[in-house]
């Protein structure tokens, strides 16, 4: 299968089999403890941890049952990312990117792509994601230039931390005429260049995004995930992405709450108020997870709209809790996160107004 299958030219892995949702959460907690321990700076530390993650079986928990997985609920996926984020932001970022990319394959991949990817994922294979950039600014997608019966790809992206150690990289692109498409590329394909020399956390434990350059990369049809055009705006992968973003913010809030509770001089009233905010965010994430579950199996467009609105609300509630806990601990917020949240809320608000003005369907 050309470009697509080249990611399989790697040593075979053996991954554990996670059989239940409770086990998935337990494994996530164990790995979070490992990833949360500061690295000693020795060579290979990041690779060793990522290898442990691959062998844990956690990457395969969202694989559909018809492909041999246990297809955990999206509420459980969110809790897995929350547990991870409460100890290690880097682990949570890796898991969230992988789960969303798996959902992209589930939603838009061909039967052949799904069979190949899901089998590799169950064996410990990992997917990473790319965010397109141009001149240092974020853009929606990279352009594909026709070249005979195939395409060529050029540009740059910021990717999931340690993307070079993943098996596939999901890249947003658009074909001639602007039609959106996802590209599932081997992380070792010719023309793909990693700018940094290490994926060890930077000073302070922050895991940097992987800067990747695409230099005249040859793309064939087997690498394309055929999206459904405009319906992807509020499709299941988008809603899952928002849900797992909310989960990571809730995880960060739980971490801050632990520090607050460790402070013997803390104000009980403030603690109670912040605990209530965190509990509300957790409840909304659970509701959003159930809405995404319904969108995965429901055929009506309303299921997808409901999932997006619920996930957007969960992100807002999660950031509200996380922001309040950051302020309580004396930390400041990230302006880029605030700008992203404002864009999400503007989109969800516009959609809610459209839904409100839509005439009710005639009964009977």
C-alpha positions in Angstrom: 0.0 0.0 0.0 2.9 2.3 -0.6 3.1 5.4 1.6 0.5 4.1 4.1 1.9 0.7 4.8 5.5 1.8 5.2 4.9 2.4 8.8 4.6 -1.3 9.3 8.3 -1.9 8.4 9.3 -2.0 12.1 10.1 -4.6 14.7 7.0 -6.4 16.0 5.8 -5.4 19.4 4.0 -7.4 22.0 1.4 -5.4 24.0 -0.6 -6.4 27.1 -4.3 -7.0 26.7 -6.5 -4.7 28.8 -9.8 -6.5 29.3 -12.0 -4.0 31.2 -12.6 -0.3 31.6 -11.6 -0.4 35.2 -8.3 -2.0 34.3 -7.7 0.7 31.7 -8.0 3.4 34.4 -5.8 1.5 36.7 -3.1 1.1 34.1 -3.3 4.8 33.3 -2.7 5.6 36.9 0.3 3.4 37.1 1.8 4.9 34.0 1.1 8.4 35.2 3.1 7.7 38.3 6.1 6.6 36.1 5.8 9.5 33.7 5.4 11.9 36.6 8.8 11.0 38.0 11.4 13.6 36.9 13.8 12.3 34.3 17.4 11.9 35.4 18.7 13.3 32.0 20.1 9.9 30.9 19.9 9.1 27.2 17.0 6.9 26.2 14.7 7.9 29.2 11.9 9.2 27.0 12.2 6.2 24.6 12.1 3.8 27.5 8.9 5.4 28.9 7.2 5.4 25.5 8.1 1.8 25.0 6.6 0.9 28.4 3.5 2.8 27.3 3.2 0.9 24.1 3.6 -2.4 25.8 1.0 -1.5 28.4 -2.0 -2.1 26.0 -3.4 1.4 26.7 -3.2 2.5 23.1 -5.6 -0.3 22.1 -8.5 0.4 24.5 -10.6 2.4 22.0 -10.3 -0.1 19.1 -13.8 -1.3 18.0 -14.9 -4.7 19.1 -15.2 -6.0 15.5 -11.5 -5.4 15.2 -10.6 -7.2 18.4 -10.6 -4.3 20.9 -12.8 -3.6 23.9 -14.0 -0.2 22.6 -14.2 1.6 26.0 -16.7 4.4 26.4 -15.6 7.9 25.7 -16.3 8.7 29.3 -13.6 6.2 30.2 -11.2 7.6 27.6 -11.7 11.0 29.2 -11.0 9.6 32.7 -7.8 7.9 31.4 -6.6 11.3 30.1 -7.6 13.0 33.3 -5.7 10.5 35.5 -2.7 10.9 33.2 -2.8 14.7 33.2 -3.0 14.8 37.0 0.5 13.5 37.1 2.1 14.0 33.7 0.9 16.5 31.1 3.2 14.9 28.5 1.6 11.5 29.0 -1.9 13.0 28.7 -0.9 14.8 25.5 0.4 11.6 23.9 -2.7 9.6 24.9 -5.2 12.2 23.8 -3.6 12.7 20.4 -3.5 9.0 19.8 -7.2 8.4 20.8 -8.4 11.2 18.6 -6.3 9.9 15.6 -7.7 6.5 16.1 -11.2 8.0 16.0 -10.3 9.8 12.7 -9.4 6.4 11.2 -12.6 4.9 12.6 -14.7 7.7 11.2 -13.0 8.4 7.9 -10.6 5.5 7.1 -11.2 2.8 4.5 -11.9 -0.8 5.7 -8.3 -1.6 4.7 -6.9 1.3 6.6 -9.0 0.5 9.7 -7.9 -3.2 9.6 -4.2 -2.4 9.3 -4.1 0.4 11.8 -6.3 -1.2 14.5 -4.2 -4.4 14.4 -1.0 -2.4 14.8 -2.6 -0.4 17.6 -3.6 -3.5 19.5 0.0 -4.6 19.3 1.2 -1.3 20.8 1.3 0.9 17.7 0.9 4.7 18.3 -0.6 7.5 16.3 0.5 11.1 16.7 -1.1 14.3 15.3 0.2 17.4 13.5 -1.0 21.0 13.6 -0.1 22.8 10.4 1.8 26.1 10.5 3.1 28.7 8.0 5.7 31.3 9.0 5.2 30.5 12.6 1.4 30.9 12.6 -1.2 28.2 12.9 -3.2 27.3 9.7 -6.0 24.8 9.2 -4.2 22.4 6.8 -1.2 21.9 4.5 -1.8 22.0 0.7 -1.4 18.9 -1.4 -0.1 19.6 -4.9 -1.1 17.2 -7.6 1.8 15.3 -9.2 0.6 12.8 -11.9 -1.7 10.3 -10.2 -0.4 11.3 -6.7 0.5 14.4 -4.7 3.4 16.2 -3.1 3.4 17.7 0.4 5.4 20.5 1.8 5.3 22.8 4.8 5.8 22.6 8.5 3.8 21.5 11.6 3.9 21.2 15.4 3.2 17.6 16.4 2.4 15.5 19.5 5.5 15.4 21.8 8.0 12.7 20.7 6.1 12.2 17.4 9.2 10.6 15.9 8.7 7.6 18.1 5.2 7.1 17.0 4.2 4.8 14.0 1.9 7.1 12.1 1.4 10.9 11.9 -2.1 12.2 11.1 -1.7 15.4 9.1 -4.5 17.8 8.1 -4.4 18.7 4.4 -6.5 20.0 1.6 -6.8 18.9 -2.0 -7.2 21.1 -5.0 -10.3 23.2 -4.5 -9.9 23.2 -0.7 -11.5 19.8 0.0 -10.3 18.6 3.4 -8.5 15.3 3.8 -6.5 13.7 6.5 -3.1 12.1 5.7 -1.9 9.1 7.6 1.8 9.0 7.1 4.6 6.8 8.4 6.7 8.8 10.9 9.8 7.6 8.9 8.7 8.4 5.4 11.2 10.1 3.1 11.1 13.9 3.2 9.8 14.1 6.8 12.4 15.9 9.0 12.4 16.4 12.8 14.0 19.7 13.8 14.9 18.9 17.5 17.3 16.2 18.6 15.6 15.1 21.7 12.1 14.5 23.1 13.2 14.7 26.7 11.1 17.3 28.8 12.5 20.8 28.9 13.5 22.5 32.1 10.5 22.5 34.5 9.1 19.3 33.1 7.3 20.9 30.1 7.2 18.6 27.1 7.7 20.6 23.9 5.7 19.9 20.7 7.7 18.2 18.0 8.6 20.6 15.1 8.4 18.7 11.9 9.2 19.8 8.3 7.7 18.2 5.2 10.0 18.5 2.2 8.4 17.4 -1.0 6.9 14.3 0.5 5.4 11.9 -2.0 1.7 11.1 -1.2 -0.3 8.3 -2.8 -4.0 7.6 -2.5 -3.5 5.0 0.2 -2.5 7.7 2.7 -5.7 9.6 2.4 -8.5 9.5 4.9 -11.6 10.5 3.0 -13.3 13.0 5.2 -17.0 13.9 4.8 -16.3 17.5 3.9 -18.1 20.1 5.9 -19.7 17.5 8.3 -16.2 17.1 9.9 -16.6 20.5 11.5 -18.9 18.9 14.1 -17.9 15.3 13.5 -17.1 12.7 16.2 -13.3 13.2 16.1 -13.7 17.0 16.7 -16.0 16.4 19.7 -13.7 13.8 21.1 -10.8 16.2 20.7 -12.6 18.8 22.8 -13.7 16.2 25.4 -10.1 15.1 25.9 -8.9 18.7 26.0 -11.4 19.1 28.9 -10.1 16.0 30.5 -6.6 17.2 30.5 -7.6 20.5 32.1 -9.5 18.6 34.7 -6.4 16.5 35.4 -4.4 19.7 35.8 -7.1 21.0 38.2 -6.9 17.8 40.2 -3.2 18.2 40.6 -3.7 21.8 41.8 -6.3 20.6 44.2 -3.9 18.1 45.8 -1.5 21.0 46.4 -4.3 23.1 47.9 -5.4 20.3 50.2 -1.8 19.8 51.4 -1.7 23.4 52.6 -2.6 23.3 56.3 -3.2 27.1 56.2 -5.8 26.8 53.4 -9.2 28.4 53.7 -12.0 25.8 54.0 -14.6 28.0 52.3 -12.3 28.5 49.3 -11.5 24.8 49.2 -15.2 24.0 49.2 -15.9 26.4 46.4 -13.1 25.2 44.3 -14.0 21.6 44.9 -17.6 22.3 43.7 -16.2 23.9 40.5 -14.0 20.8 39.9 -16.9 18.4 40.5 -19.1 20.4 38.1 -16.5 20.1 35.4 -16.1 16.4 36.0 -19.9 15.9 35.7 -20.0 17.9 32.5 -17.1 15.8 31.0 -19.1 12.7 31.9 -22.2 14.0 30.1 -20.1 15.0 27.1 -18.6 11.5 27.0 -22.0 10.0 26.8 -23.0 12.4 24.0 -19.9 11.4 22.0 -20.9 7.7 22.6 -24.3 8.5 21.1 -22.8 10.3 18.1 -20.6 7.3 17.3 -23.6 5.0 16.8 -26.4 7.5 15.9 -27.0 8.3 12.3 -28.8 11.6 12.8 -26.8 14.8 12.4 -28.4 16.0 15.7 -26.3 13.4 17.6 -23.1 15.0 16.3 -24.3 18.5 17.1 -25.3 17.5 20.6 -21.8 15.9 21.1 -20.0 19.0 20.0 -22.1 21.3 22.2 -21.6 19.1 25.2 -17.9 18.8 24.6 -17.5 22.6 24.2 -19.4 23.2 27.4 -17.1 20.6 29.2 -14.0 22.5 28.0 -15.4 25.8 29.3 -16.2 24.2 32.7 -12.9 22.5 32.9 -11.0 25.7 32.2 -13.1 27.6 34.8 -12.1 25.1 37.4 -8.5 24.9 36.4 -8.1 28.7 36.1 -9.6 29.2 39.6 -7.2 26.6 41.1 -4.2 28.2 39.3 -5.1 31.6 40.8 -5.5 30.0 44.2 -2.0 28.6 43.9 -0.5 31.9 42.7 0.0 30.8 39.0 -1.0 32.8 36.0 -2.9 31.6 32.9 -1.9 31.0 29.3 -3.3 33.7 27.0 -3.2 31.3 24.0 -5.5 28.9 25.9 -7.9 31.7 26.7 -8.0 32.7 23.0 -8.7 29.1 21.9 -11.4 28.8 24.5 -13.0 32.0 23.3 -13.1 30.7 19.7 -14.7 27.4 20.9 -17.3 29.2 22.9 -18.1 31.6 20.0 -18.6 28.6 17.7 -20.8 26.8 20.2 -22.8 29.9 20.9 -23.4 30.5 17.2 -24.6 26.9 16.8 -26.9 27.1 19.8 -28.5 30.3 18.4 -29.0 28.5 15.1 -30.6 25.5 16.9 -32.9 27.8 18.8 -34.1 29.5 15.7 -34.7 26.3 13.7 -38.4 25.6 13.2 -39.5 22.5 15.1 -40.1 19.4 13.0 -43.7 18.7 12.2 -45.1 15.8 14.2 -46.7 12.9 12.6 
